[in-house]
């Protein structure tokens, strides 16, 4: 049986399903901040995003929690003097601090989790009308390397800016729209 390509699924899945999946991935980390996220909350938040409604108090609390989690993940990468973009470009053999296979795997897991949390968190924060991490999404969208993070970034940016993704200057148009506020 051939397994579907996750990036293709991220490109073609209904946006509501994609956002709900990302929110579900943050349930446990948000719970550590005292933010319990139920299925009803997830449905309500994604419906509000798709209807382009301003975030209600529940969605605002989730957005604030996501911002805190992204900040924590940025701090994880900073312990290696890496920004998000640098971490994405740094292979594990370039990472310091490991000598054994166990140390390599531990650092790889920590680095990967931070990168995933930043990418997914940035997409959700933007979906909830806060564009402080737009630079991360633009970076991922520019990579357009067929991975899930790039696909999610492109989907959220397209939805929020309403710029046709088939436009030959799509990324420049998105960047200009975001810079214009």
N, C-alpha and C positions, 0 to 999 in steps of 0.2 A: 504494500500500500504506500502510495506517495503522500508524504505529509505536505500540507499547504505551506507556502512560503509566508512567514509571519509579516514581513514587510508588505507583501501584496495584500494580505488580509487587512493590515492597518490602512492601506490606501483605499480599499474598497468597502470596508465595513461601514455601516451607518455610523455617523459621527456620534449619535447618542450612545450606541453600544461601545464605541471606542472610549469615550469619556467615562462611561460607567465602569468599564474594565480598569481604567487608570485609577479612578477613585477607589475601587475595591482593593487595589494594590496598596493603597495608603491607609487602609483601615487600621491595621495594627500600629504603624508608626503614629498615626493621629491619636489613637487610643492612649499612647504613652504621654500625650500632651493633655489628656482629659477630654478629647473630642471623640465621642462615640458616633460612628457613622453607620446608620442602618440602611437597609435596602430602600426603604421609603425616602430617606434623606438623599440617597444616590439618585433615585428616580426624579425627585423634586429638583435637585440641583441641575441635573442634565436637562430636564425639561425647561428650566428657567434659562439656561445657557442657549438652548436651541431657539427659544422664543425671544431671545435677546432682551430679556427682562433684567433690570438691575438686581444685583445679588441681594437676597434677603438676609436677615441676621444669621441664619444657619449657614448659608453659603459663605457669608463674610467670615464666620468663625473657621470654617474649613479652609478658606483662602489664607487666613492669617496663620493657621497651623501649617499649611503647605509652605508658606514663606519661611516659617521657622525651620522646617525640615530641610528645605533647600539651603538655607544659611548654615545649618549644621553640616550638611554634606560639603558645602564649599570649604568649611573649616577642616574637614577631614582631608580634603585634597591639599589644603594649604600647609598641612604638616609635612608635605613633600615639596613645598614651594611650587605647587601647581595650581593654575587656574583651571576652570572646567575645560576650556578649549585646549590647553596644554595637556591635560590629563587624557583627553580623547585622542590626542596625537602621540602620546607616549605609550610605547609597548612595554609589556611587563619586564622584558629583559633589560630595559633602560631604568627600571625602578630600583632605587637603593633600598637597603635594609633587609635583604634576605640572603641567606646562605644555604639553607636547607630547602628541600621540596615542600615541607610543611610550612615554612615561613613564606615561601613563594606563593603557595595557595592561599594562605591567610591574607597576605597583602593584595593579591589579585582579587579576592572576594571583597575586601574592604573598598578597594579602588572602584571596582565594577559597580558595587551597590551605590556608592556615592554618585557615580556618573549617571546611573539609571534614575536615581532619585531626583537628581538635578534636572535631567531631560524631561522626565514625566511631570515633575512638579512645576517646571517652567511652563509646560503646555497647559496644565490645569489652571495655574495662576492667570495666565493670559486668557484662557477661556472664561475665567471669572472676572474679566475686565481690568486686570492689573498687568501692565506691560513692563514692569521693572526688569523682567528676564527676557525681554524681546531679543536682546543681543544673542542669547543662547539659542533661541529658536531660529534666528536668522543664520547663525553659524551652522546649525544642524541642517537647515533647509538648503543652504549653499553646498553642503557636503553631498546631499542627494545621492548617497552611496548605496541606496537599496536596503538600508537597515531600518528597523522599526522606529528608532528615535527620529530619523530624518523624515520618515513618512508621517509620523504623528505631528512633528513640527510644521510640516508643509500643510497638513490638513487644518490645523488650528489657525495658522496664519491666513490661509485661504478663507476660512469661515469668518474670522474676525475682520478681515479687510475687504472681503467680497470681491477680490480681484481674481479674474479668470486665470486658473493655473496653467492654461494653455498659452497664455501671452508669452511672446518670446523674451520680454523683459520683466517677467513676473517678479523675480526677486528684487530687482531695482524698484519696481512699482510698489511692492510691499514695504520695502525699506523707506521709501519716500512717504508713503501713507503713515507709517508709524512715526516717522520723524516730524510729520506735520501735526501729530497729536490726534 
